[in-house]
């Protein structure tokens, strides 16, 4: 099929043609700012380093939904509301129990979140208040969905959520069947903070596009989960962990430097390195790197951390590429006993805070998202009867 030369396109009619929308500004936002050159990430005014060192995930949720930090009473109210919304409707639990045990966790999460809409009251038109309620509800129930499916597929009883504790604490409790220690809870909480929001990525763009049609938040979040499920967006930390486990299988012969160079020589993509936005070290990776080192020492997984560092050094020397948030989050999750195929679900469990914040921002100043497409095929072809084709 003949195609037009893009160089000959009328730039006055099509002034902005960028594959993958690179550099195209589609929305304005107060939710996050990324400086890819200096490696800076801001959530609603606060540097990610400040939040990582001081905040809880619940505070970050409030911040993203309200563009300010909560006072003590507001924080307690949000915590209590999240606790009250943790339990799943019986049909959703039944779906989790009866679906295929071999199903992809992200596929189950996507379907279960979509089902949650059936148990919400019809749209009342109450605007912000209703949107906050839906955001709290989905944020509270996502951890329950993920933990319940993991237990069912492993032949274990589902653990009901507690009526106390943080989101991080409750998730680990429901997943493992025992209350996590303070260190594990803090680790999980930090991971949730670091993944909570990150600009106009594919899943956030999807959520805002669905919102722009005036569809409901459950539809937007289901769509966002579908976008995150794709390996070019979510799933990189799962690939990183599987790569490290493949290296581990080599036993005493394992050589991370040779392993990395061999993959590069075959022009294979090494997951967990490079970023569409960051041209330097991903600021989230700094915190995960420190956590990975500490956890590997505590759990006897020092080799995994040492191999990770060797790969980081090799990639920097060979390709001048730094690790992103996915690289060290893989070993962090693995060290606290989370299976690799759950990693993207945990990403979603955190990013629901950002997705829902963007949904509310879009709804408050909405315009239907309707970009143009450049037609590059033939026009007005002659008709050929079917018997002559």
Long-range contacts (C-beta under 8 A, 24 or more apart in sequence): 1-377, 1-378, 2-377, 2-378, 3-376, 3-377, 4-376, 6-374, 6-376, 9-374, 14-372, 14-374, 17-374, 21-371, 26-200, 26-205, 26-369, 26-371, 27-200, 27-208, 27-361, 27-362, 29-199, 29-200, 29-358, 29-361, 30-67, 30-361, 31-64, 31-197, 31-354, 31-357, 31-358, 31-361, 32-197, 32-198, 32-199, 32-354, 33-199, 34-198, 34-199, 34-277, 34-278, 36-275, 36-277, 36-278, 36-279, 36-280, 37-279, 37-280, 38-280, 39-278, 39-280, 39-281, 39-282, 39-283, 40-283, 41-198, 41-283, 41-284, 43-196, 43-197, 44-68, 48-193, 48-194, 48-283, 48-284, 48-287, 49-283, 49-286, 49-287, 51-193, 52-190, 52-193, 52-194, 52-287, 55-193, 56-166, 56-189, 56-193, 57-166, 57-167, 57-168, 57-189, 57-192, 57-193, 57-196, 57-350, 57-353, 58-82, 58-166, 58-167, 60-192, 60-193, 60-196, 60-197, 60-353, 61-135, 61-139, 61-196, 61-353, 64-196, 64-197, 64-353, 64-354, 64-356, 64-357, 65-132, 65-135, 65-353, 65-356, 65-357, 65-360, 78-136, 79-166, 81-136, 81-140, 82-136, 82-139, 82-140, 82-167, 83-140, 83-161, 83-162, 83-163, 83-164, 83-165, 83-170, 84-140, 85-136, 85-137, 85-140, 85-141, 86-140, 86-141, 86-143, 86-144, 86-161, 86-162, 86-170, 87-141, 87-144, 87-160, 87-161, 88-112, 88-116, 88-141, 88-144, 88-145, 88-148, 89-115, 89-116, 89-118, 89-119, 91-115, 91-118, 91-119, 92-116, 92-119, 92-145, 93-148, 93-158, 96-145, 96-148, 96-149, 96-152, 96-158, 97-152, 97-158, 99-149, 101-152, 101-153, 102-153, 103-149, 103-153, 104-229, 104-341, 105-146, 105-149, 105-150, 105-341, 105-342, 105-344, 105-345, 106-225, 106-228, 106-229, 106-234, 106-344, 106-345, 106-348, 107-229, 108-145, 108-149, 109-142, 109-145, 109-146, 109-149, 109-225, 109-345, 109-348, 110-222, 110-225, 110-226, 110-229, 112-145, 112-149, 113-138, 113-141, 113-142, 113-145, 113-218, 113-221, 113-222, 113-225, 114-218, 114-219, 114-222, 116-141, 116-218, 117-216, 117-218, 117-219, 120-218, 123-216, 127-363, 128-360, 128-364, 131-217, 131-356, 131-359, 131-360, 131-363, 132-360, 134-216, 134-217, 134-218, 134-356, 135-217, 135-352, 135-353, 135-356, 135-357, 135-359, 135-360, 138-217, 138-218, 138-221, 138-352, 138-356, 139-167, 139-352, 139-353, 139-356, 140-167, 142-348, 142-349, 142-352, 143-167, 143-170, 143-171, 143-174, 143-349, 144-174, 146-171, 146-175, 146-342, 146-345, 146-346, 146-349, 147-171, 147-174, 147-175, 148-174, 150-175, 150-339, 150-342, 151-175, 151-177, 167-192, 168-192, 171-349, 172-336, 175-338, 176-337, 183-298, 184-336, 187-291, 187-295, 187-332, 187-336, 188-336, 190-287, 190-291, 191-288, 191-329, 191-332, 191-333, 191-346, 191-350, 192-346, 192-349, 192-350, 193-350, 194-284, 194-287, 194-288, 194-325, 194-329, 194-350, 195-284, 195-325, 195-329, 195-346, 195-347, 195-350, 195-351, 196-350, 196-351, 196-353, 196-354, 197-351, 197-353, 197-354, 197-357, 198-351, 198-354, 199-277, 201-233, 202-227, 202-228, 202-230, 202-232, 202-233, 203-227, 203-228, 203-233, 203-234, 203-351, 203-355, 204-351, 204-354, 204-355, 204-358, 207-355, 207-358, 207-359, 207-362, 208-358, 208-359, 208-361, 208-362, 208-369, 209-369, 211-358, 211-359, 211-362, 211-363, 211-366, 212-362, 212-366, 212-367, 212-368, 212-369, 213-368, 214-363, 214-366, 217-356, 217-359, 220-355, 220-359, 221-352, 221-355, 221-356, 221-359, 224-348, 224-351, 224-355, 225-348, 228-344, 228-347, 228-348, 228-351, 229-344, 234-344, 234-347, 234-348, 235-343, 235-344, 236-271, 236-272, 236-324, 236-326, 237-271, 237-272, 237-325, 237-326, 237-327, 237-329, 237-330, 237-333, 237-340, 237-343, 237-344, 237-347, 238-330, 238-340, 238-341, 238-343, 238-344, 239-271, 239-272, 240-271, 240-272, 240-326, 240-327, 240-330, 241-330, 241-331, 241-333, 241-334, 241-340, 241-343, 242-340, 243-270, 243-271, 244-304, 244-307, 244-308, 244-330, 244-331, 245-340, 247-307, 248-303, 248-304, 254-303, 254-307, 256-306, 256-307, 256-308, 256-310, 256-311, 256-314, 257-310, 257-311, 257-313, 257-314, 259-311, 260-310, 260-311, 260-314, 260-315, 260-318, 261-314, 261-318, 264-318, 264-319, 270-311, 270-315, 271-326, 271-327, 272-323, 272-324, 272-326, 272-327, 272-330, 273-315, 273-319, 273-321, 273-322, 273-323, 273-324, 273-327, 274-321, 274-322, 274-324, 275-324, 278-322, 278-324, 280-322, 281-322, 281-323, 282-322, 282-323, 282-324, 282-325, 284-324, 284-325, 285-322, 285-323, 285-324, 285-325, 285-327, 285-328, 288-325, 288-327, 288-328, 288-329, 288-332, 289-323, 289-328, 291-328, 291-332, 292-328, 292-331, 292-332, 292-335, 295-331, 295-332, 295-335, 295-336, 296-331, 296-335, 298-335, 299-335, 301-331, 301-334, 301-335, 304-331, 304-334, 304-335, 305-331
